[in-house]
Amino acid sequence: MRQRLKKKLEFSEFAGIWKDTEEEKINRIFETIRKAWRKTRMYKASCP
């Protein structure tokens, strides 16, 4: 378990730098879509 965690940390040092930023971008895009969807009439119509 501990060795696996160490490998993950080593991997994150190389690939995690850009991987985290990509995940953050994707999360931000989904958040903006959710906020826009909440503002639409279709969302208001589907939720009583």
C-alpha positions as CSV (number, residue, x, y, z in Angstrom):
1,M,0.0,0.0,0.0
2,R,2.7,2.4,1.0
3,Q,4.9,1.6,-2.0
4,R,2.0,2.1,-4.3
5,L,1.4,5.5,-2.8
6,K,5.0,6.4,-3.3
7,K,4.8,5.3,-7.0
8,K,1.7,7.5,-7.4
9,L,3.5,10.5,-5.9
10,E,6.5,9.9,-8.2
11,F,4.1,9.7,-11.2
12,S,2.3,12.8,-10.1
13,E,5.5,14.8,-10.0
14,F,5.9,14.1,-13.8
15,A,2.4,13.7,-15.2
16,G,0.3,15.0,-12.4
17,I,1.4,18.6,-13.0
18,W,-0.5,18.9,-16.3
19,K,-3.1,16.2,-15.4
20,D,-4.3,18.2,-12.4
21,T,-4.6,21.3,-14.5
22,E,-6.6,19.4,-17.2
23,E,-8.9,18.0,-14.5
24,E,-9.4,21.5,-13.1
25,K,-10.3,22.8,-16.6
26,I,-12.8,20.0,-17.1
27,N,-14.4,20.6,-13.7
28,R,-14.6,24.3,-14.4
29,I,-16.3,23.7,-17.8
30,F,-18.8,21.3,-16.1
31,E,-19.5,23.8,-13.4
32,T,-20.2,26.6,-15.9
33,I,-22.5,24.2,-17.9
34,R,-24.4,23.4,-14.7
35,K,-24.8,27.0,-13.8
36,A,-26.0,27.9,-17.3
37,W,-28.4,24.9,-17.2
38,R,-29.9,26.1,-14.0
39,K,-30.6,29.5,-15.5
40,T,-32.4,27.9,-18.5
41,R,-36.2,27.6,-18.7
42,M,-36.0,23.8,-19.4
43,Y,-34.3,23.2,-16.1
44,K,-37.0,25.3,-14.3
45,A,-39.7,23.5,-16.1
46,S,-38.3,20.1,-15.2
47,C,-38.0,20.9,-11.5
48,P,-41.3,21.9,-9.9
